[in-house]
Amino acid sequence: MPKSPRWCRRAGCTFLSCSTGLPCKEGINIFILHPYKRVSAVQELQMTTVIDANVFNLAIRGTFDDGQAIVKTLFNDIPFKQQYHLGAVNSINWARIVAQVVYYVYAALQLTRQGGMVDFSVPTGNFGDIFAGFVARKLLPGRIRHLVLATNENDLLTRFVANGEYSLGRVVQTYSPSMDIQVASNFERYLYYLYAEDAVRTQEAMRSFAQTGRLLFSEAEKKEIRQTFKAASVSQQQTLATIRDFNRETGYVLDPHTAVGVCAALAHLDREVPMVCLATAHPAKFGAAVQEAIGKPPEMPANLAGLEKKPARCEVLDADVGQVKAFIEKNAC
């Protein structure tokens, strides 16, 4: 079978990554991207220790947003996309959103059997998982009340809910690196519904945002937003405190991303309505933050143990679409 490159992502990896440890599939080339030195040590090793011949690891000198902009540019280059049969996994790909809708629906149905509603708290940066919650809410009218949008100090989405303004800020490096994002890739999917499924208006709004870095919303739109979403921005100090306090009270060790969601959930907790907090990763992937919070490292699961002893391979490139494009062209055959 002739080789047909694909662009892959994997849940839990920070940026355009596919590092499952499963046998490679014939006919598929995988390009793993992550922001250089902006992921945890274990996250980096999960990606760079996959050294199969058809797997290429790229570290981009920049942020998640820089790399994501490169990917979108490549996907919008239709001749290039068609020539190399590019495909994406994770929330860039609608199929990932569809899969995530399932657990919202299941949880909501289980918790509202006797009536009532349920809230969900979702740690997010790219608006992917919480958009799946939004879809589930539309599928189950009267079952899901609020989606709590939990961000770290990169609070673009929190400001959107609180102030009715979607505007760029500076990317801050935090204990929850998978949420260190200022341009949420899936936001325009929600915007389409906020704009009454007007594709032309959505396209114009995103074009304006690309030029100005800012979108404003009407009072009616703000009201609709707040009927669906609550939001909270969680500082690094609050993240560590949540990990520490939760461990003391329950014995459970939260990873920093989940801790952001739990902290935001507590800020919006209603004793009359169940709150489901989505967990995102194993705490061992963020051992340094966990140790700082609870005074000891988290237990290392077998599938992560010994990664530092494995051979690794990674190319470091500037956050430049031309360099990434050239690398794909060179290695995609």
TORKOL-4160 file (C-alpha; in steps of 0.2 Angstrom, whole numbers, padded with zeros to 4 digits, m for minus):
333
<pt num="1" X="0000" Y="0000" Z="0000"/>
<pt num="2" X="0008" Y="0017" Z="m0005"/>
<pt num="3" X="0012" Y="0028" Z="0010"/>
<pt num="4" X="m0001" Y="0042" Z="0013"/>
<pt num="5" X="0004" Y="0054" Z="0027"/>
<pt num="6" X="m0008" Y="0059" Z="0041"/>
<pt num="7" X="m0006" Y="0073" Z="0054"/>
<pt num="8" X="m0010" Y="0066" Z="0071"/>
<pt num="9" X="m0014" Y="0072" Z="0088"/>
<pt num="10" X="m0017" Y="0062" Z="0104"/>
<pt num="11" X="m0027" Y="0066" Z="0120"/>
<pt num="12" X="m0016" Y="0072" Z="0134"/>
<pt num="13" X="m0002" Y="0077" Z="0123"/>
<pt num="14" X="0001" Y="0096" Z="0123"/>
<pt num="15" X="0002" Y="0100" Z="0105"/>
<pt num="16" X="m0002" Y="0090" Z="0089"/>
<pt num="17" X="0005" Y="0074" Z="0096"/>
<pt num="18" X="0002" Y="0056" Z="0093"/>
<pt num="19" X="0011" Y="0045" Z="0105"/>
<pt num="20" X="0000" Y="0030" Z="0110"/>
<pt num="21" X="0013" Y="0017" Z="0111"/>
<pt num="22" X="0002" Y="0006" Z="0099"/>
<pt num="23" X="0010" Y="m0002" Z="0084"/>
<pt num="24" X="0012" Y="0009" Z="0069"/>
<pt num="25" X="0000" Y="0008" Z="0055"/>
<pt num="26" X="0007" Y="0005" Z="0037"/>
<pt num="27" X="0004" Y="0019" Z="0026"/>
<pt num="28" X="0003" Y="0032" Z="0039"/>
<pt num="29" X="0016" Y="0045" Z="0043"/>
<pt num="30" X="0014" Y="0054" Z="0060"/>
<pt num="31" X="0021" Y="0072" Z="0064"/>
<pt num="32" X="0020" Y="0076" Z="0082"/>
<pt num="33" X="0022" Y="0094" Z="0087"/>
<pt num="34" X="0024" Y="0102" Z="0104"/>
<pt num="35" X="0029" Y="0119" Z="0110"/>
<pt num="36" X="0048" Y="0118" Z="0115"/>
<pt num="37" X="0051" Y="0117" Z="0134"/>
<pt num="38" X="0033" Y="0122" Z="0137"/>
<pt num="39" X="0027" Y="0104" Z="0142"/>
<pt num="40" X="0031" Y="0094" Z="0157"/>
<pt num="41" X="0046" Y="0082" Z="0156"/>
<pt num="42" X="0035" Y="0067" Z="0156"/>
<pt num="43" X="0024" Y="0074" Z="0142"/>
<pt num="44" X="0039" Y="0078" Z="0132"/>
<pt num="45" X="0046" Y="0060" Z="0134"/>
<pt num="46" X="0029" Y="0052" Z="0130"/>
<pt num="47" X="0031" Y="0060" Z="0113"/>
<pt num="48" X="0049" Y="0060" Z="0109"/>
<pt num="49" X="0053" Y="0042" Z="0114"/>
<pt num="50" X="0041" Y="0036" Z="0100"/>
<pt num="51" X="0055" Y="0033" Z="0087"/>
<pt num="52" X="0047" Y="0022" Z="0074"/>
<pt num="53" X="0053" Y="0026" Z="0057"/>
<pt num="54" X="0036" Y="0034" Z="0052"/>
<pt num="55" X="0035" Y="0045" Z="0067"/>
<pt num="56" X="0043" Y="0062" Z="0067"/>
<pt num="57" X="0044" Y="0073" Z="0083"/>
<pt num="58" X="0044" Y="0092" Z="0081"/>
<pt num="59" X="0047" Y="0105" Z="0095"/>
<pt num="60" X="0042" Y="0122" Z="0090"/>
<pt num="61" X="0051" Y="0137" Z="0097"/>
<pt num="62" X="0035" Y="0146" Z="0103"/>
<pt num="63" X="0018" Y="0143" Z="0111"/>
<pt num="64" X="0004" Y="0131" Z="0108"/>
<pt num="65" X="m0005" Y="0145" Z="0099"/>
<pt num="66" X="0010" Y="0148" Z="0087"/>
<pt num="67" X="0010" Y="0129" Z="0083"/>
<pt num="68" X="m0009" Y="0129" Z="0081"/>
<pt num="69" X="m0008" Y="0143" Z="0069"/>
<pt num="70" X="0004" Y="0134" Z="0058"/>
<pt num="71" X="m0007" Y="0119" Z="0058"/>
<pt num="72" X="m0022" Y="0129" Z="0053"/>
<pt num="73" X="m0012" Y="0137" Z="0039"/>
<pt num="74" X="m0006" Y="0121" Z="0032"/>
<pt num="75" X="m0024" Y="0114" Z="0032"/>
<pt num="76" X="m0030" Y="0130" Z="0023"/>
<pt num="77" X="m0017" Y="0127" Z="0010"/>
<pt num="78" X="m0029" Y="0115" Z="0000"/>
<pt num="79" X="m0017" Y="0109" Z="m0013"/>
<pt num="80" X="m0004" Y="0105" Z="0000"/>
<pt num="81" X="m0017" Y="0096" Z="0011"/>
<pt num="82" X="m0024" Y="0086" Z="m0003"/>
<pt num="83" X="m0006" Y="0081" Z="m0009"/>
<pt num="84" X="m0001" Y="0074" Z="0008"/>
<pt num="85" X="m0019" Y="0069" Z="0013"/>
<pt num="86" X="m0017" Y="0078" Z="0030"/>
<pt num="87" X="m0029" Y="0073" Z="0044"/>
<pt num="88" X="m0030" Y="0079" Z="0062"/>
<pt num="89" X="m0034" Y="0070" Z="0078"/>
<pt num="90" X="m0040" Y="0078" Z="0095"/>
<pt num="91" X="m0051" Y="0093" Z="0095"/>
<pt num="92" X="m0046" Y="0100" Z="0079"/>
<pt num="93" X="m0055" Y="0085" Z="0072"/>
<pt num="94" X="m0074" Y="0085" Z="0074"/>
<pt num="95" X="m0073" Y="0066" Z="0077"/>
<pt num="96" X="m0064" Y="0069" Z="0094"/>
<pt num="97" X="m0078" Y="0081" Z="0099"/>
<pt num="98" X="m0092" Y="0068" Z="0095"/>
<pt num="99" X="m0083" Y="0055" Z="0105"/>
<pt num="100" X="m0082" Y="0067" Z="0120"/>
<pt num="101" X="m0101" Y="0071" Z="0119"/>
<pt num="102" X="m0104" Y="0053" Z="0125"/>
<pt num="103" X="m0098" Y="0054" Z="0143"/>
<pt num="104" X="m0108" Y="0070" Z="0145"/>
<pt num="105" X="m0124" Y="0062" Z="0139"/>
<pt num="106" X="m0121" Y="0047" Z="0150"/>
<pt num="107" X="m0117" Y="0056" Z="0166"/>
<pt num="108" X="m0131" Y="0068" Z="0164"/>
<pt num="109" X="m0144" Y="0054" Z="0161"/>
<pt num="110" X="m0137" Y="0044" Z="0176"/>
<pt num="111" X="m0138" Y="0059" Z="0187"/>
<pt num="112" X="m0155" Y="0066" Z="0182"/>
<pt num="113" X="m0165" Y="0049" Z="0182"/>
<pt num="114" X="m0176" Y="0056" Z="0196"/>
<pt num="115" X="m0177" Y="0073" Z="0188"/>
<pt num="116" X="m0167" Y="0089" Z="0191"/>
<pt num="117" X="m0151" Y="0095" Z="0182"/>
<pt num="118" X="m0133" Y="0093" Z="0182"/>
<pt num="119" X="m0118" Y="0105" Z="0181"/>
<pt num="120" X="m0101" Y="0101" Z="0173"/>
<pt num="121" X="m0084" Y="0109" Z="0177"/>
<pt num="122" X="m0072" Y="0108" Z="0163"/>
<pt num="123" X="m0053" Y="0113" Z="0163"/>
<pt num="124" X="m0051" Y="0120" Z="0146"/>
<pt num="125" X="m0039" Y="0131" Z="0135"/>
<pt num="126" X="m0044" Y="0126" Z="0117"/>
<pt num="127" X="m0063" Y="0125" Z="0120"/>
<pt num="128" X="m0064" Y="0107" Z="0114"/>
<pt num="129" X="m0070" Y="0097" Z="0128"/>
<pt num="130" X="m0082" Y="0110" Z="0134"/>
<pt num="131" X="m0089" Y="0112" Z="0117"/>
<pt num="132" X="m0093" Y="0094" Z="0117"/>
<pt num="133" X="m0103" Y="0098" Z="0133"/>
<pt num="134" X="m0112" Y="0112" Z="0124"/>
<pt num="135" X="m0117" Y="0099" Z="0111"/>
<pt num="136" X="m0123" Y="0087" Z="0124"/>
<pt num="137" X="m0133" Y="0101" Z="0132"/>
<pt num="138" X="m0142" Y="0104" Z="0116"/>
<pt num="139" X="m0145" Y="0086" Z="0114"/>
<pt num="140" X="m0153" Y="0085" Z="0132"/>
<pt num="141" X="m0163" Y="0100" Z="0135"/>
<pt num="142" X="m0167" Y="0102" Z="0153"/>
<pt num="143" X="m0154" Y="0090" Z="0159"/>
<pt num="144" X="m0138" Y="0100" Z="0159"/>
<pt num="145" X="m0139" Y="0117" Z="0167"/>
<pt num="146" X="m0122" Y="0125" Z="0167"/>
<pt num="147" X="m0105" Y="0122" Z="0160"/>
<pt num="148" X="m0091" Y="0129" Z="0171"/>
<pt num="149" X="m0077" Y="0135" Z="0160"/>
<pt num="150" X="m0061" Y="0133" Z="0171"/>
<pt num="151" X="m0045" Y="0141" Z="0165"/>
<pt num="152" X="m0028" Y="0144" Z="0172"/>
<pt num="153" X="m0020" Y="0162" Z="0171"/>
<pt num="154" X="m0022" Y="0161" Z="0153"/>
<pt num="155" X="m0040" Y="0168" Z="0155"/>
<pt num="156" X="m0046" Y="0172" Z="0138"/>
<pt num="157" X="m0061" Y="0161" Z="0139"/>
<pt num="158" X="m0065" Y="0167" Z="0157"/>
<pt num="159" X="m0065" Y="0185" Z="0151"/>
<pt num="160" X="m0076" Y="0180" Z="0137"/>
<pt num="161" X="m0090" Y="0174" Z="0149"/>
<pt num="162" X="m0087" Y="0187" Z="0162"/>
<pt num="163" X="m0085" Y="0203" Z="0151"/>
<pt num="164" X="m0093" Y="0198" Z="0135"/>
<pt num="165" X="m0076" Y="0201" Z="0126"/>
<pt num="166" X="m0065" Y="0189" Z="0117"/>
<pt num="167" X="m0048" Y="0197" Z="0116"/>
<pt num="168" X="m0030" Y="0191" Z="0115"/>
<pt num="169" X="m0018" Y="0192" Z="0130"/>
<pt num="170" X="m0001" Y="0186" Z="0134"/>
<pt num="171" X="0002" Y="0168" Z="0136"/>
<pt num="172" X="0008" Y="0164" Z="0153"/>
<pt num="173" X="0017" Y="0148" Z="0157"/>
<pt num="174" X="0009" Y="0138" Z="0171"/>
<pt num="175" X="0008" Y="0122" Z="0181"/>
<pt num="176" X="m0006" Y="0116" Z="0168"/>
<pt num="177" X="0003" Y="0118" Z="0152"/>
<pt num="178" X="m0010" Y="0110" Z="0141"/>
<pt num="179" X="m0021" Y="0125" Z="0145"/>
<pt num="180" X="m0008" Y="0138" Z="0141"/>
<pt num="181" X="m0017" Y="0145" Z="0126"/>
<pt num="182" X="m0024" Y="0162" Z="0121"/>
<pt num="183" X="m0033" Y="0157" Z="0104"/>
<pt num="184" X="m0046" Y="0143" Z="0107"/>
<pt num="185" X="m0046" Y="0132" Z="0092"/>
<pt num="186" X="m0064" Y="0127" Z="0094"/>
<pt num="187" X="m0072" Y="0144" Z="0099"/>
<pt num="188" X="m0078" Y="0147" Z="0082"/>
<pt num="189" X="m0088" Y="0131" Z="0082"/>
<pt num="190" X="m0098" Y="0139" Z="0097"/>
<pt num="191" X="m0098" Y="0156" Z="0089"/>
<pt num="192" X="m0108" Y="0148" Z="0075"/>
<pt num="193" X="m0122" Y="0143" Z="0087"/>
<pt num="194" X="m0121" Y="0159" Z="0096"/>
<pt num="195" X="m0124" Y="0168" Z="0079"/>
<pt num="196" X="m0139" Y="0158" Z="0076"/>
<pt num="197" X="m0130" Y="0146" Z="0064"/>
<pt num="198" X="m0125" Y="0160" Z="0052"/>
<pt num="199" X="m0110" Y="0154" Z="0044"/>
<pt num="200" X="m0106" Y="0170" Z="0035"/>
<pt num="201" X="m0107" Y="0180" Z="0050"/>
<pt num="202" X="m0096" Y="0168" Z="0059"/>
<pt num="203" X="m0083" Y="0168" Z="0046"/>
<pt num="204" X="m0083" Y="0187" Z="0046"/>
<pt num="205" X="m0081" Y="0188" Z="0065"/>
<pt num="206" X="m0066" Y="0176" Z="0064"/>
<pt num="207" X="m0058" Y="0186" Z="0050"/>
<pt num="208" X="m0060" Y="0202" Z="0061"/>
<pt num="209" X="m0053" Y="0193" Z="0076"/>
<pt num="210" X="m0038" Y="0188" Z="0066"/>
<pt num="211" X="m0035" Y="0206" Z="0061"/>
<pt num="212" X="m0039" Y="0215" Z="0078"/>
<pt num="213" X="m0037" Y="0201" Z="0091"/>
<pt num="214" X="m0054" Y="0206" Z="0098"/>
<pt num="215" X="m0072" Y="0202" Z="0097"/>
<pt num="216" X="m0087" Y="0211" Z="0106"/>
<pt num="217" X="m0104" Y="0204" Z="0110"/>
<pt num="218" X="m0121" Y="0212" Z="0112"/>
<pt num="219" X="m0131" Y="0212" Z="0128"/>
<pt num="220" X="m0143" Y="0199" Z="0121"/>
<pt num="221" X="m0128" Y="0188" Z="0117"/>
<pt num="222" X="m0120" Y="0190" Z="0134"/>
<pt num="223" X="m0136" Y="0185" Z="0142"/>
<pt num="224" X="m0136" Y="0169" Z="0131"/>
<pt num="225" X="m0118" Y="0165" Z="0135"/>
<pt num="226" X="m0121" Y="0166" Z="0154"/>
<pt num="227" X="m0136" Y="0156" Z="0153"/>
<pt num="228" X="m0125" Y="0141" Z="0147"/>
<pt num="229" X="m0108" Y="0145" Z="0155"/>
<pt num="230" X="m0101" Y="0150" Z="0171"/>
<pt num="231" X="m0082" Y="0153" Z="0172"/>
<pt num="232" X="m0067" Y="0155" Z="0184"/>
<pt num="233" X="m0049" Y="0159" Z="0181"/>
<pt num="234" X="m0038" Y="0149" Z="0193"/>
<pt num="235" X="m0020" Y="0155" Z="0198"/>
<pt num="236" X="m0005" Y="0144" Z="0200"/>
<pt num="237" X="m0006" Y="0147" Z="0219"/>
<pt num="238" X="m0024" Y="0141" Z="0219"/>
<pt num="239" X="m0020" Y="0126" Z="0209"/>
<pt num="240" X="m0007" Y="0120" Z="0221"/>
<pt num="241" X="m0018" Y="0124" Z="0236"/>
<pt num="242" X="m0032" Y="0114" Z="0228"/>
<pt num="243" X="m0021" Y="0099" Z="0225"/>
<pt num="244" X="m0014" Y="0100" Z="0243"/>
<pt num="245" X="m0031" Y="0102" Z="0251"/>
<pt num="246" X="m0040" Y="0089" Z="0240"/>
<pt num="247" X="m0026" Y="0076" Z="0245"/>
<pt num="248" X="m0028" Y="0080" Z="0263"/>
<pt num="249" X="m0046" Y="0078" Z="0263"/>
<pt num="250" X="m0049" Y="0063" Z="0252"/>
<pt num="251" X="m0032" Y="0055" Z="0249"/>
<pt num="252" X="m0034" Y="0058" Z="0230"/>
<pt num="253" X="m0020" Y="0066" Z="0220"/>
<pt num="254" X="m0026" Y="0079" Z="0207"/>
<pt num="255" X="m0016" Y="0083" Z="0192"/>
<pt num="256" X="m0014" Y="0102" Z="0190"/>
<pt num="257" X="m0027" Y="0103" Z="0175"/>
<pt num="258" X="m0040" Y="0094" Z="0185"/>
<pt num="259" X="m0036" Y="0104" Z="0200"/>
<pt num="260" X="m0041" Y="0120" Z="0190"/>
<pt num="261" X="m0057" Y="0112" Z="0186"/>
<pt num="262" X="m0060" Y="0107" Z="0204"/>
<pt num="263" X="m0056" Y="0124" Z="0210"/>
<pt num="264" X="m0068" Y="0132" Z="0198"/>
<pt num="265" X="m0081" Y="0120" Z="0202"/>
<pt num="266" X="m0080" Y="0124" Z="0221"/>
<pt num="267" X="m0082" Y="0143" Z="0216"/>
<pt num="268" X="m0099" Y="0139" Z="0207"/>
<pt num="269" X="m0105" Y="0125" Z="0218"/>
<pt num="270" X="m0124" Y="0124" Z="0221"/>
<pt num="271" X="m0129" Y="0111" Z="0234"/>
<pt num="272" X="m0145" Y="0108" Z="0225"/>
<pt num="273" X="m0137" Y="0103" Z="0209"/>
<pt num="274" X="m0124" Y="0089" Z="0206"/>
<pt num="275" X="m0107" Y="0095" Z="0199"/>
<pt num="276" X="m0097" Y="0084" Z="0189"/>
<pt num="277" X="m0078" Y="0088" Z="0187"/>
<pt num="278" X="m0069" Y="0082" Z="0172"/>
<pt num="279" X="m0052" Y="0074" Z="0176"/>
<pt num="280" X="m0039" Y="0076" Z="0162"/>
<pt num="281" X="m0023" Y="0067" Z="0166"/>
<pt num="282" X="m0013" Y="0056" Z="0177"/>
<pt num="283" X="m0004" Y="0067" Z="0191"/>
<pt num="284" X="0013" Y="0058" Z="0187"/>
<pt num="285" X="0014" Y="0068" Z="0171"/>
<pt num="286" X="0016" Y="0083" Z="0181"/>
<pt num="287" X="0026" Y="0077" Z="0195"/>
<pt num="288" X="0035" Y="0093" Z="0200"/>
<pt num="289" X="0019" Y="0103" Z="0202"/>
<pt num="290" X="0012" Y="0088" Z="0213"/>
<pt num="291" X="0027" Y="0087" Z="0223"/>
<pt num="292" X="0027" Y="0105" Z="0227"/>
<pt num="293" X="0009" Y="0104" Z="0232"/>
<pt num="294" X="0009" Y="0089" Z="0243"/>
<pt num="295" X="0027" Y="0087" Z="0248"/>
<pt num="296" X="0030" Y="0070" Z="0239"/>
<pt num="297" X="0030" Y="0064" Z="0220"/>
<pt num="298" X="0015" Y="0055" Z="0214"/>
<pt num="299" X="0015" Y="0037" Z="0211"/>
<pt num="300" X="0022" Y="0033" Z="0194"/>
<pt num="301" X="0011" Y="0021" Z="0184"/>
<pt num="302" X="0020" Y="0006" Z="0174"/>
<pt num="303" X="0017" Y="0014" Z="0157"/>
<pt num="304" X="0026" Y="0030" Z="0162"/>
<pt num="305" X="0040" Y="0022" Z="0172"/>
<pt num="306" X="0057" Y="0022" Z="0164"/>
<pt num="307" X="0053" Y="0034" Z="0150"/>
<pt num="308" X="0069" Y="0044" Z="0154"/>
<pt num="309" X="0079" Y="0028" Z="0150"/>
<pt num="310" X="0072" Y="0026" Z="0132"/>
<pt num="311" X="0080" Y="0033" Z="0117"/>
<pt num="312" X="0072" Y="0049" Z="0111"/>
<pt num="313" X="0072" Y="0058" Z="0094"/>
<pt num="314" X="0066" Y="0076" Z="0091"/>
<pt num="315" X="0069" Y="0090" Z="0079"/>
<pt num="316" X="0068" Y="0108" Z="0085"/>
<pt num="317" X="0061" Y="0121" Z="0073"/>
<pt num="318" X="0056" Y="0139" Z="0073"/>
<pt num="319" X="0038" Y="0143" Z="0074"/>
<pt num="320" X="0038" Y="0146" Z="0055"/>
<pt num="321" X="0025" Y="0138" Z="0044"/>
<pt num="322" X="0038" Y="0137" Z="0030"/>
<pt num="323" X="0050" Y="0126" Z="0040"/>
<pt num="324" X="0037" Y="0114" Z="0046"/>
<pt num="325" X="0030" Y="0113" Z="0028"/>
<pt num="326" X="0047" Y="0109" Z="0021"/>
<pt num="327" X="0050" Y="0096" Z="0035"/>
<pt num="328" X="0034" Y="0087" Z="0030"/>
<pt num="329" X="0038" Y="0088" Z="0012"/>
<pt num="330" X="0055" Y="0080" Z="0015"/>
<pt num="331" X="0049" Y="0066" Z="0027"/>
<pt num="332" X="0032" Y="0062" Z="0020"/>
<pt num="333" X="0037" Y="0049" Z="0008"/>
